[in-house]
């Protein structure tokens, strides 16, 4: 079954308060306070937030049998970017974003354990829900520290982890989280370098996915442009190679 369109069957915007719903908007008047005791002029600032502001991005990968790396991406509808079709932009965008390829991701729940263990538990749950893949929570490895998604408008913070898909396990039809939003999705396997290139060319226009893939390549010591690992480099070059803040 293919996805052909997304229909808007109702618009509750005019009758909804900004502090209602899953995503809430705080409309604030703020000012900066400086070290000399002075303050800036008051200015407006809207802040979007949801019940849990932390999210985990789990990039799932496997060896492709030819010495390379494959990553699992999910294709699903994303209403906000689909509705760009109804807007006009200074920089014209002729594409229609009916669906988007992304790495597995999900909001960290209040019931999840604190710290890295909670991120691993959530990554395990999201991998199963969104990709039909079972990876032990302890097998997820952090890919550096966290990053804010869009700090001008939301307090959401993203944590990146990598999970190796066990040998012989194929991604199955994901069950989703029970919501209609996750009812339709298609799983794809990309060679890692190809996936990064698709992000750069706009074929996969998702920032968190590009960041996650680049961090994965660095973590694994994989050089996409050369399609080889750090260990495959001549000794003098391999000795100069250093992961960028992700450990050895």
ABEGO torsion letter per residue (X at the ends): XBBABBBBABBAAAABBAABEABBBBBBBBBBBBAAGBBBBBBBBBBBBBABABBBBBBBBBBAGAGBBBBBBBBBBBAAAAAAAABBBABBBABBBABBBBBBBBBBBAABBBEAAAAAAAAAAAAAAAAGBBBBAAABBBBEBBBBABAAABABBBBBBBBBBBBGBBBBBBAEAGBAAAABBBBBBBBAAAAAAAAAAGABBBAAAAAAAAAAAAAAGBBAAAGBBAAABBAAAAAABBBBGAEX
